[in-house]
């Protein structure tokens, strides 16, 4: 769950809906300056479904000690691992490349978390085992990708690197749009060319709910996307039962955003 303080309460978005919006941005990626993802269907499937493993958790979300909704950054290591394992398994069952991209994304995020835990903690052991298992799985998935397209390892590795950077970039773009107040940000490794070239894309809020990207990586020159969440007018809850009831009765809200070039 992505939890944004909003009005007099919370704007709550399920993880997979955020991933779907990331997928919509990725589907528009590519123009005269930026290559489009290739193989397209497999990469876009991975990006649009990279949080599918969070669905069960989001159906019964929990509260922290202050009675506030737990967001994805507050998940225990155990819960985060279960969610990521589900995401990798579900996407890999459809396309090996999609699962490989999601595994790389999960590895990257959980490596950052590992750097923050104490050496003597149980969480460190869980994270080390998770990272080891994901690296082993990645080695299993790469030959499946090669066999699927009858391509060489170098060609597949270029597609994997491009798709991984595209997942990271579109994931971040989606969060920048709705997860909090928008601010000037630079996305430093946006994929420009399948051969490996990247670009630093500057994200600049404009009027209303519009943002400008420079250089602009999408086609058409103005892309509108939306995210659906639920608004609950309480800032905290006495119990998870009260929280779940509030969610069940919450107002559904769709936020619209427009991505534009600077021209």
N, C-alpha and C positions, 0 to 999 in steps of 0.2 A: 504494500500500500504506500502511495505517495501522499503525504499529509501536508497541506499548505494552510497556514492560518489565513482565514478569509472572512471578511465582514465581521460578524459576531461569533464565528465558530470556526469550522474547518471545511476546506474543499478537499475531498478524498477521491483519489484516482487509483483504480486497480492497476497493478504493474503491467498486465498484458495489454491494457488499453494504451498506456504510454508506449509500449513496444510497437503496437499497431501504427501509432502516429509516426514513430521513427521509420517504420516501413514505408509509409506514404511519402516521406521526404526522400528516402533512398530511391523510391520508384521514379522520382523526378530528377535524379542525379544524372548529369551528363549534358554537355552542350559543346560548342565549338572550342572551349578551353579545357573542359574536363571530360575524361572518358566516362562512359556508362559502365555499370558493373557487368562482368562477364565471367562465368555463365550467369545470366540475369536471374532466371527463376530460382535457382538454388540459393544465391546470395540474398535475394529479397526475402525468400522464405525464412532464412535464418534471422535476418534483422527484424522482420515483422513478428516473429514468434520467440524472440530470445528470452522473454520472461514468462513463457507458458507454465513453467514449473511453479510459479507463484500463485496460480489460480486457487488451489485448495487453501493456502494460508489466507489469501485475501477474502475467501468466503467466510472465514471465522477469525477475523483479525483480533489482536489483543491490545491491552492497555499497558502503559508503563506504570511505575510506582506512583506517579502524580495523577493518575486517572486520565491521561491524555493518550490519543491513538499512537500506536507504535508505527513509525515509518520504516522504510526498507533499510535505512542507515542504522537503525536501532535493533535490528534482528540479532538474536543470539547467533553465534557461529554455527551451532548445530542446525538451526532453522535455515540459515542462509545456505548452508551446504545442501540440505535436502531440496531446497527450491532450485538451486543451480543444477543439481544432478537431474532433477525432473526436466528442466529446460533443455539440457544437453540431450538427454535420452529421447525426448519427444521430437526434437528437430532432427536428430541423427536418424531416427526411424523413417523419416520421409526422404531426406537427402543427406548423404555423408558429409558433403561440404557444409551444409547448413549447421549440422551438429558440430563440425570442427570449428567453425567461426564462433559459435556460442561457447564452446569449451575454452577457446583462447580468450574470449571476453571474460568469462568467469575466472579463469586463471589470473588474468591481469588484475581484476578487482580484488580477488582474495589474496594475492601477493601483497597488495597495499595494506590489507587488513593484518596480514601476518607481521608486517613491519611494526605494527602498533601494539602487539600483545607481548606480555612478559615471557621470558624464556622458560620459566618454571610453571606456566599455566597449562591446564588441560586443553584450552583453546588452541594453543600452539600445536599440540599433537594432532588435533583434529584437522587443522589447516594444512599441516605438512602432509598428512595422509591424503587429504583431498587433492592437493596440488600434484602429488605423485601419481594418483590415479588418473587425473585429467591428462597428464603428460603421456601416460601409457596409452590412454584412449586415443589421443591425438595421433600417436604412431600407428595405431590400428586403422584409423579413419583415412589417413593420407593415401595408402595403397588402394582403398576402396574408391577414392576420388579419381585416382589415375585410371583404374579399370573401368570406371563408369564412362569417362569421356574418351578413353584411348589416347590420352594426352601424356606428354612427358612430365617428369617431376618438376623441372624448372617452370613449365607453363602453369602447372597446378599451383606451385608455390607463389607465382605472381598473382594468380587469382585469389589465393588465400590471403596474401598480404593486403591486396586491394580491398577485399571484402571485410577483413578484420578492421582496417582503418575506417572503412565506410560505416561499419556497425558502431564503432566508438564515436565517430563524428555525429551520426544521426541520433544516436542515443543522447548525446550531450545537447544537441540542438533541441530535441524534444523537451528535455528537462529545463533548458534555459527559457523556453517559451512559457511554460505554465507552472513550474514547481516553486517559483518565488518571484520577487520583483525583478524585472529584466534589467540588465546592466551591460555596458560595453564589455565584450569578451573576445578573446582570440582563440580560435580552434587551430592548434599548431600543426596538425598532421592530417589535414583533409586530403584524401587521395585524388590526385589530379590525372595521373596517367597509369595505365595498367603495367607499364614498364617499371614503375616504382616511384615516380616523381610525386611529391606531395606539395601542398600549399598551405600557408597560414591564412585562414579565412576570418575576417573581422566581422563580428556580430554586433550591430548597433541598433538599439531601439529607436524607432521613429514615432510617428504620430499614432495615437490610439493603440491598437494591438498589432501594429506592423513593425517589422524589423528589416534592416538592410544587411545584405551579405556582400562583402568585398574581399576578393573577387567572387563573383556570383557563379555557383556551380550547377544551377538547376535549369531545367527547361519545362515550362515556359518562364518568361521573365518575371512573372508574379504567380506565386503558388499559395493557395489558401488551404489551411489544414485546421482540424478541430479536434478537441479532446473532450470526452464526456466524463463527468465525475458526479459526486453527490455532495450536496451541501447540508451539513448538520449545524444547527445554530448554537450548540453548546461547546464550551471550551474544554470541559472535562466531564468525566462520568464517574458515578459511584461504583459501577460494576460493569463487567463485560456484557452481561445480559442487557443492561440499559443501553450500552453502546450499540450492540447488535440490533436492538429494537429501533434505535434512532436511525441506524443505517437502512433498515428495512423500510422505514417511512420517510426517508430523506428525499428532498427535492433533487431531481436530476438536472444538472446544469451542463450545457455545452459551451465551451469557450472557443472562440474562433481567432485565428492568427493568420497573418499574411507575411510571406517571405518575399522580398523584392530585391532587385539589383540597385546599385547606386546610380545608374544612368537615368 
